[in-house]
């Protein structure tokens, strides 16, 4: 497989399996904590929700404005990447393992984890509605990056429950989705006050590829560089605690956590017809002085065994960072 592909002035680069160094416990990725006192207000906790959002498609773009003279000769680069080769059973098993590791780590940190049946009853009777495992959601990763994700909760939990604190970068799913998220948070807070147990809610977003963009108003060229890999997405990945005294503590990942390795085959999957249309349009654009555009399609076909191994490492490291943030916040 070629490690780099370039097209005219608009270079879109695709690399083989990501070879990033594994992110260990030292140094810690940046985690922002809001209301630290609420994060570790009680060692008696119940997990209200645990959701892993697996990105299955991402769309990244960059645009050049034409340089200092504003000639318009810049054009736009875009890349659409998809994840393939995995089944619902793979996602579900990975989610189950991630939660088991999370519970093990917070227990080792001194927390007592209660059965969630009562908090589940409280939030669902209050109007929160779990979605089906595998439900698809749109996420905004950045100004020029959007993604589609599939959501999973641990087996036997009735499906993903989304608190309102996890909305913002993710589409709520209309009025019903917004109402459910609001009630999940309101009833979860009420349960924490009544029971004296802190309600912990976890939302992780897992990426299969990373994209770097190059462009801007004063650039003559634009580019989108895409690499395969596994990472926990910052800003969208959070841990929220409803404390018994009414405060809400939030830990937000500010830097990605990544693991290196070969998790499958990352390949250019643009058809011959699509390439021909790109070429024809670029000839017209070039002759007209309006710049050339380039679009690419890539597919990450995962090896289920290698992907599961990498995800186990990624989730364990992510759990460790959030457990440390929660346990050391007092």
N, C-alpha and C positions, 0 to 999 in steps of 0.2 A: 504494500500500500504506500502511495506517495504521502510524505508527511506534510507537504505544502502544495497548495494549488493556488495559482494567481490568474486573474483575468484582467487584462489591459491595465488601466489606471486604477480600477476598483478591485482591490485585491481582497479576496475572501479566502482565508487560510483554514485548512482543516488538518489537525494533527491526529496521530494515532492515539492509542490508549494513554490517558493522562499519567504522567509520571511525577505527580506532586509529592513532596515529602509528607508523611503522615503527621497530622497535627496532634501532638501529645499534650500531656497535662502542663508542661512547662515549655514555652511560656503560654499562659492562658489566653484564649481569644477574648476579645473585649466583650463584656456583657454589661449592659446598662441596667441598673436596678432602680426602680421607682418605689418609694415608700419601703425602705429596707426593714423597718420594724415589723411590718406586716408579713414579710417573707418567712420569718422564723418565730412567729408569735406563739405557736403551739407545736409541740412534738406529737400531738395526736392529730393525725390527718386522715382524710378520705379523698380518693382521687375521683373528682367529678367527671373529668373527660381526659382522654388520651388519644390524640389523633395524629396520624402521620399522613401528610399530603405528598404523594409521589408525583413529581413532574413527569408527564408523558410526552409533552410537546412544548417547545419554546420558540418564540419568534423574535429575532433580534435585528435591529437595523441601525444604520448610520448614514448621515447626509452631509455632504460637503457644500458649502455656500459659494465656492468659486474663488476664494483667495481675497487678498486685500482690495483688488480692483472690482470685486463683485461681478465677475464675468458670467457667473452661472455655470461655468464649466467645472462641475464637481460631481453631480449625480448622486445616486443613492445606492448603498449596498444593503442587502438583506439576506438573512439566513433563517431557514426553518428546519429545526431539528426534531426528530421524533425518537421515542424509545420503543423498541420492539423486543420480542423474544421472551416476554414474561407473562405469566398467567395470574389470575386473581389469587390462586393458591400461593403463588410466590409472594405477592404483596401481603397477603394475610399472614403467612408464616413469618415474614420479616417484621410485621407489626406486633405479632404476639411475642416474638423474641425481644423486641425493643422494649415492650412494656414489662416483661418479666425481669429484664436487666434493670430497668428504672426502679421497680419496686425493691429489687435486691439492693440497689445502691442507696436508696433513701433509708431503707431499714438498717443497713450497715452504718449509716450516718446518725442513727439514734432516733429515727421516727418510727412510730407505731402506726401501721396502715390498717384502717378499719374497713370492713366490708362496705361496698358502695351501694348496696341495695336501697338503703334509706334515702340517700341523697338523690339517687336515680328516681325514686318514686316522687320525691319532693319537686324536682325540676320538671319531670314529665307531666305530673298532675297540674303543675303551675302553667303549662303551656309550651314548654320546650319539646321539640320533636327531633328525634334522631333521624339522620339520613341513612340511606342504605350504604353498606360497605361497597366501595368502588364508585361512589357518586363523583361526578366530574364538576370541577369548579375552575373559573378563570382567575388567574393571579396576575398582578402587576409587579414585575421585578424591578422596573426602572422606567425612566421616561421613554426609552426606545426598546424596552424588552417586556414582552408579555408571555404568559405561559398557561398551559392547561394542566391541571392536576387531578389525580384520583385520590379520594380520601378513604382511609381505613381506620377503624377502631379495633381493639383486641376482640378475639372471638368470644361470643357469648355476651357482649356488651350491648347488643341491640343496634349497633351502628354508630357513626360519628355524631357527637353532640358538639356544637360550635358555640362558644361564648362570644359575647359582643366584643370583648377585648381582642379577638382574633380577626375581626373584620377590618376593613380599611384597604389592605393590599389584596383582599380577596372579595369576590362578588358575593353578596349575602344570599342571592337566590330569590329576589323579589320581596314582597311584603311578608310572606309567610316565613321566609328565611330570616329576615330582620327581626320579626316578632319572636321567633324561636330563640335567636341569639340573645335578645334582651331578657327574655324570661329565664333562660339558662343562667345568666349572671345574677338577676334579681333573686331568684329562688335559691340559687347557690349561696348567695350572701346571707339570706335569711336562715338557711339551714346551718351555716357556720355559727351564727349568733345563738341559735336555739340549742345546738348540740355541744358547743364548746370545742368543736373540731375544725381545723383549718381545711378548706376545700381546695385541692390542688388541681389545676387544669393545665394540660400540656398540649402544645401544637408545634409539630416539627414539619418543615418543608424540606424534602430531599430532592436534589438536582442530579441529573445524569450527564450534564454537559455544562461547561462554562464558556461564556462568550465575552470577548473584548472588542470594543468598537473604537474606530478612529474616524474623526470627521469634525464638523463644526462650520460656523459661518465663514471663518477665515482659512479654510482648508481647500486645496484644489482637488484632493482625492479623499475617498472614504473607504473604510474597510470594516469587515466583521470577521474576527478570528474565533473559531469555534474549536474547543477541545473536549474530548470525552473524559468523564471522571465522575466520582461520587462526592457530594458535598452537602452539608446542612446549610440552607439558605439563610443569610442574615436578615435582620429586620422583620421578616415574616415568622421566624421561629421564636416562640415565646413560652414562658412558664408563668402562669398567673395564680396567685394565692388569695382566696377570700378568707381573711382572718376573722376569728370569733368576735373581735371588738368592732368590726365593721370596716376596717381598712382593706384596701386592695393592693397587694404587692405584685409588681411585674418585673420579670427578668427578660430582657430582650437581647438576642444574639446580635452583636454589631459587626463581627468579622466571620467569614465562612470557616467552617471546620471541614477539612478535606482529607481523604485517604487516597494514597496512590495505588496503582495496580492496573492490570489488564482485565477489564470486566466484560469484554465482548469486542465486537468489530464495529468501528465507526467508519462509515463509508458515504461517499457522494452518491445519492440516489436520484439525481435529476435526470429526467428522460431526455432522449435525443431531440425530441420535438421542442421541449422547453429550452434546451440549449440553443437550438436554431432560432427560436423567437427572440431570445436575449440578444443573439448576435445581430439579427436584422434590425432590432430596435436600437441597438447601440450604434450601428452604422449611420442610421438616420439622425440620431442624437448628436453624434460626433460631427457630421457634416453641417448640422444646424447650429453648432456652437453652444448647445445646451447641456453638454456633458453626457456621460454614459452611465447607465444603470446596470446593476448586476444582482441577480438573485440566485440563491443556491438552496438545495435541499439535501439534508443529511439524515441518516438513520443509524442509531446506536442499537445494534442487535446484541442484547446482553446474553452472556453465558450465565444461566441461572445459578449454577454452583459458585462461580467466581463472584457474581453479583451479590449473592447471599452472604458470602464470606466477607466481602468488602463492606456490605451494609451492617453486618454485625459489629465490625470494628468501628464504623462510623457512629452508630447509635450508642455504643458503649462509651465512646469518647464524649459524645454530645451529652449523654445522661450525666456523666461525671462532672462536666462543666456546670450544668444547671443545678445539680445536687450541691456542688460546692458554693454556687451563688446563693442558693436557698439556705443552706446550713450555716454559712458564714456571714449572713447579712445582719445579724443582730448587733 
